[in-house]
Amino acid sequence: MRLLRRSAPAAVLFLLASCAGLRPVPLERAPGQWLGRLPPESTFYLSVRASNCRELLSRAVSASPLRDPEVQQLLARTQQVYGGFLLAPGLPPSYSLILLGDYNASRLRCSLSWSREWHRQRGAQPFWEKAGKPLQLAAPWDGLLLISDRGMAPVLARLEVPGSFSMPQEAYREMEQADLFAYFPTLPGLETQGSTRLPLRSLWVSAGRSGDRYALRGVFLLTEVREPRLLQALFKLLLASWLRRGELGAVADRLRALEIAVDERFVVIQGLELSTREMASILGPLLGLGEGGA
């Protein structure tokens, strides 16, 4: 980011004040502790090991509200991303992101203070808003960056006093190992043909990258189990419909590779592999960030 020069002594004092009071980010925090600092009303939460998903992140950001030269430079220095996304009918997704990486908070805050394109918003913790865009940015600690469309103040407040956040222990273990992980705390019962409703409580999806391929694993937590074989058949129908709507190709081959297991608590689906391009085409519409997104 380039600095814009100011000559007034007052500007120098403002600059020094903006750069004071920083401390290193405690990177040893567990992933669940970071998720507890995101908006509790989020429809779903996302964890991305950015250091291993550079191309996917680049595709997702390239056609999004985050398509900003400064933000893209910062994303290149990011190691881990945690996000909370709120989905509402008829509205673009609202998002709050926590980024961990190689950032110098003092330098970043000074640069934002001198920029004509970023305007400082005052509060207990300062943050900056991009002129003419729903894009907010804060750098409260070295190694920590916060980005939001319009909900920065609550995220800053939760840095010191996080909200409660819980997931099944099985989900925590998968998140710690995955390159990409998404968690939906609640799911409505999905209607299928014949007005059958699936007894779904929550969902998490994990993905591991190998080369240009992502191997996906989805786990549905059930409220009850009725007719396991029927559930297997219903999920296979739903997945077939989803694959066709996504125009992913080779639907028959992909369905043959799927493994669907049902026990007393979970439906576990694995065996699906997607390319980076296919992953981006799915994430874009869901997040409003990416190919087919905003």
C-alpha positions as CSV (number, residue, x, y, z in Angstrom):
1,M,0.0,0.0,0.0
2,R,1.4,3.4,-0.8
3,L,1.4,6.2,1.7
4,L,0.0,9.6,0.7
5,R,2.1,12.5,2.1
6,R,0.8,15.1,4.5
7,S,2.9,17.9,5.7
8,A,0.9,19.3,8.7
9,P,2.4,18.5,12.2
10,A,-1.1,17.5,13.3
11,A,-1.1,14.7,10.7
12,V,2.2,13.4,12.1
13,L,0.6,13.3,15.6
14,F,-2.4,11.5,14.2
15,L,-0.2,9.0,12.5
16,L,1.7,8.2,15.7
17,A,-1.5,7.8,17.6
18,S,-2.9,5.5,15.0
19,C,0.1,3.2,15.3
20,A,0.2,2.9,19.1
21,G,-1.0,0.3,21.4
22,L,-0.5,-2.8,19.2
23,R,0.4,-6.3,20.4
24,P,1.1,-9.7,18.7
25,V,-1.8,-11.9,17.9
26,P,-1.9,-15.0,20.1
27,L,-1.7,-17.5,17.3
28,E,-1.8,-20.5,19.6
29,R,-5.6,-20.1,20.0
30,A,-7.6,-23.1,18.9
31,P,-9.7,-22.8,15.8
32,G,-12.9,-22.9,17.8
33,Q,-11.8,-19.9,19.8
34,W,-11.5,-17.9,16.6
35,L,-14.9,-18.9,15.5
36,G,-16.3,-17.7,18.8
37,R,-15.2,-14.2,17.8
38,L,-17.4,-14.2,14.6
39,P,-21.0,-13.1,14.5
40,P,-23.1,-15.7,16.5
41,E,-26.0,-15.2,14.1
42,S,-23.9,-16.5,11.1
43,T,-25.7,-19.1,8.9
44,F,-22.5,-20.9,8.5
45,Y,-18.8,-20.7,9.4
46,L,-15.8,-21.3,7.2
47,S,-12.2,-22.2,7.9
48,V,-9.6,-22.1,5.1
49,R,-5.9,-23.0,5.3
50,A,-5.0,-20.2,2.9
51,S,-1.3,-21.3,2.7
52,N,-2.5,-24.5,0.9
53,C,-5.5,-23.0,-1.1
54,R,-3.9,-20.1,-2.9
55,E,-5.5,-20.7,-6.3
56,L,-8.9,-21.3,-4.8
57,L,-8.8,-18.1,-2.8
58,S,-7.6,-16.2,-5.8
59,R,-10.5,-17.4,-7.9
60,A,-13.0,-16.7,-5.1
61,V,-11.8,-13.2,-4.5
62,S,-11.2,-12.2,-8.1
63,A,-14.9,-11.4,-8.8
64,S,-16.0,-10.4,-5.3
65,P,-16.5,-7.4,-3.1
66,L,-13.0,-8.2,-1.8
67,R,-11.5,-7.5,-5.2
68,D,-9.4,-4.7,-3.9
69,P,-5.6,-4.1,-4.6
70,E,-4.8,-3.6,-1.0
71,V,-6.8,-6.5,0.2
72,Q,-5.4,-8.8,-2.4
73,Q,-1.9,-8.0,-1.3
74,L,-2.8,-8.8,2.3
75,L,-4.4,-12.1,1.3
76,A,-1.2,-13.1,-0.3
77,R,0.4,-12.9,3.1
78,T,-2.4,-14.9,4.8
79,Q,-1.9,-18.3,6.3
80,Q,-5.4,-19.0,7.8
81,V,-8.9,-17.6,7.2
82,Y,-12.0,-17.9,9.5
83,G,-15.3,-16.5,8.3
84,G,-18.9,-16.1,9.4
85,F,-21.6,-15.7,6.7
86,L,-25.2,-14.6,7.1
87,L,-27.5,-15.7,4.4
88,A,-30.9,-14.0,4.0
89,P,-33.5,-14.5,1.1
90,G,-33.1,-11.8,-1.5
91,L,-30.0,-10.3,0.0
92,P,-26.3,-10.8,-0.8
93,P,-24.4,-12.7,1.9
94,S,-23.1,-10.6,4.8
95,Y,-19.6,-11.7,6.0
96,S,-17.0,-11.1,8.7
97,L,-13.5,-12.6,8.2
98,I,-10.6,-13.2,10.6
99,L,-7.3,-13.5,8.8
100,L,-4.0,-14.8,10.4
101,G,-0.8,-14.2,8.6
102,D,2.4,-12.1,8.2
103,Y,1.0,-8.6,8.8
104,N,2.7,-5.6,10.5
105,A,-0.2,-3.9,12.2
106,S,1.6,-0.6,12.8
107,R,2.6,-0.3,9.2
108,L,-0.9,-1.2,8.0
109,R,-2.7,1.2,10.2
110,C,-0.4,4.0,9.3
111,S,-0.9,3.3,5.6
112,L,-4.7,3.3,6.0
113,S,-4.5,6.5,8.0
114,W,-2.7,8.3,5.2
115,S,-4.8,6.9,2.3
116,R,-7.5,9.0,0.7
117,E,-9.5,5.9,-0.1
118,W,-9.9,4.6,3.4
119,H,-11.7,6.5,6.1
120,R,-11.2,5.9,9.8
121,Q,-14.2,5.0,11.8
122,R,-13.9,5.9,15.5
123,G,-14.8,3.6,18.4
124,A,-13.2,1.7,21.2
125,Q,-11.0,0.0,18.5
126,P,-10.5,2.0,15.2
127,F,-11.2,0.5,11.8
128,W,-11.3,1.8,8.3
129,E,-13.9,1.7,5.6
130,K,-13.2,1.9,1.8
131,A,-14.8,4.9,0.1
132,G,-17.9,3.8,-1.9
133,K,-17.7,0.1,-1.0
134,P,-19.2,-2.0,1.8
135,L,-15.6,-3.0,2.8
136,Q,-14.2,-2.5,6.3
137,L,-10.8,-3.4,7.6
138,A,-9.0,-3.5,11.0
139,A,-5.6,-4.5,12.1
140,P,-5.8,-4.6,16.0
141,W,-2.7,-6.8,16.5
142,D,0.4,-7.9,14.6
143,G,-0.5,-11.0,12.6
144,L,-4.3,-10.4,12.8
145,L,-6.5,-8.8,10.1
146,L,-10.3,-8.3,10.3
147,I,-12.4,-7.8,7.2
148,S,-16.2,-7.2,7.1
149,D,-18.8,-5.8,4.8
150,R,-20.6,-3.8,7.5
151,G,-20.2,-5.5,10.9
152,M,-16.7,-4.7,12.1
153,A,-17.5,-3.1,15.4
154,P,-19.1,-6.2,17.0
155,V,-16.2,-8.4,15.8
156,L,-13.7,-6.0,17.4
157,A,-15.7,-6.2,20.6
158,R,-15.6,-10.0,20.6
159,L,-11.8,-10.1,20.3
160,E,-11.6,-9.3,24.0
161,V,-14.9,-11.0,25.1
162,P,-15.7,-13.8,22.7
163,G,-19.1,-15.3,22.4
164,S,-19.9,-18.9,23.0
165,F,-19.4,-21.3,20.2
166,S,-19.8,-25.1,20.1
167,M,-19.6,-27.9,17.6
168,P,-19.6,-31.6,17.9
169,Q,-16.1,-32.9,18.8
170,E,-16.0,-34.9,15.6
171,A,-16.4,-31.6,13.7
172,Y,-13.5,-30.0,15.7
173,R,-11.2,-32.8,14.8
174,E,-12.0,-32.6,11.1
175,M,-11.6,-28.8,11.0
176,E,-8.1,-29.0,12.5
177,Q,-7.0,-31.4,9.7
178,A,-8.9,-29.9,6.7
179,D,-7.7,-27.4,4.1
180,L,-11.2,-26.1,3.9
181,F,-14.0,-26.6,6.4
182,A,-17.6,-25.3,6.5
183,Y,-20.0,-25.8,9.4
184,F,-23.8,-25.1,9.4
185,P,-25.0,-25.1,13.0
186,T,-28.7,-25.6,12.0
187,L,-30.4,-27.0,9.0
188,P,-34.1,-27.1,8.2
189,G,-35.6,-30.5,7.3
190,L,-35.2,-30.8,3.6
191,E,-38.4,-31.7,1.7
192,T,-38.1,-34.4,-0.9
193,Q,-40.7,-36.0,-3.2
194,G,-43.7,-37.3,-1.3
195,S,-43.3,-34.5,1.3
196,T,-40.7,-36.7,3.2
197,R,-38.6,-34.5,5.5
198,L,-35.0,-35.4,6.3
199,P,-34.3,-35.2,10.1
200,L,-31.2,-32.9,9.9
201,R,-29.7,-31.0,12.8
202,S,-26.4,-29.7,11.4
203,L,-23.9,-30.2,8.7
204,W,-20.1,-29.9,8.2
205,V,-18.1,-30.4,5.1
206,S,-14.3,-30.8,5.0
207,A,-12.0,-30.8,2.0
208,G,-8.3,-31.8,1.6
209,R,-6.3,-30.6,-1.4
210,S,-4.0,-32.8,-3.4
211,G,-2.6,-31.0,-6.5
212,D,-5.6,-29.5,-8.4
213,R,-8.1,-31.8,-6.7
214,Y,-10.1,-31.5,-3.5
215,A,-11.5,-34.6,-1.8
216,L,-14.7,-33.8,0.0
217,R,-16.3,-35.4,3.1
218,G,-19.8,-34.3,4.3
219,V,-21.3,-35.2,7.7
220,F,-25.0,-34.6,8.5
221,L,-25.9,-34.8,12.2
222,L,-29.4,-36.3,12.6
223,T,-32.2,-35.6,15.0
224,E,-33.3,-39.2,14.6
225,V,-32.8,-42.2,12.4
226,R,-35.6,-43.7,10.5
227,E,-35.0,-46.4,7.9
228,P,-31.2,-46.1,7.3
229,R,-31.5,-47.6,3.8
230,L,-34.2,-45.2,2.9
231,L,-32.0,-42.3,4.1
232,Q,-29.1,-43.6,1.9
233,A,-31.4,-43.6,-1.1
234,L,-32.8,-40.2,-0.4
235,F,-29.3,-38.7,0.0
236,K,-28.1,-40.2,-3.2
237,L,-31.1,-38.7,-5.1
238,L,-30.3,-35.3,-3.5
239,L,-26.7,-35.5,-4.4
240,A,-27.5,-36.5,-8.0
241,S,-29.8,-33.4,-8.3
242,W,-27.1,-31.2,-6.8
243,L,-24.4,-32.5,-9.2
244,R,-26.6,-31.9,-12.2
245,R,-27.6,-28.4,-11.1
246,G,-23.9,-27.5,-10.6
247,E,-23.2,-28.8,-14.2
248,L,-20.1,-30.6,-12.8
249,G,-20.2,-33.3,-15.4
250,A,-19.6,-37.1,-15.2
251,V,-22.5,-37.3,-12.8
252,A,-22.9,-41.1,-13.2
253,D,-19.2,-41.7,-12.5
254,R,-19.2,-39.4,-9.5
255,L,-22.3,-41.1,-8.0
256,R,-20.7,-44.5,-8.4
257,A,-17.6,-43.3,-6.5
258,L,-19.7,-42.0,-3.6
259,E,-19.9,-43.8,-0.2
260,I,-22.9,-43.0,1.9
261,A,-23.0,-44.5,5.5
262,V,-25.8,-44.0,8.0
263,D,-25.5,-44.8,11.8
264,E,-27.5,-43.7,14.9
265,R,-26.2,-40.1,14.7
266,F,-24.7,-39.3,11.3
267,V,-25.0,-39.6,7.6
268,V,-21.4,-39.6,6.2
269,I,-20.8,-38.9,2.5
270,Q,-17.3,-39.3,1.0
271,G,-15.7,-40.2,-2.3
272,L,-16.4,-37.0,-4.2
273,E,-13.5,-35.1,-5.7
274,L,-13.7,-31.7,-7.3
275,S,-11.1,-29.6,-9.2
276,T,-10.1,-26.1,-8.0
277,R,-12.3,-24.6,-10.8
278,E,-15.3,-26.7,-9.7
279,M,-14.8,-25.8,-6.1
280,A,-14.7,-22.1,-6.9
281,S,-17.9,-22.4,-9.0
282,I,-19.7,-23.9,-6.0
283,L,-18.3,-21.6,-3.4
284,G,-19.0,-18.5,-5.4
285,P,-22.8,-18.5,-5.4
286,L,-22.8,-19.7,-1.8
287,L,-20.6,-17.0,-0.4
288,G,-21.3,-14.2,-2.9
289,L,-17.5,-14.3,-3.4
290,G,-16.2,-15.6,-6.6
291,E,-17.1,-17.0,-10.0
292,G,-20.7,-16.6,-10.3
293,G,-20.8,-14.5,-7.1
294,A,-21.2,-10.8,-6.5
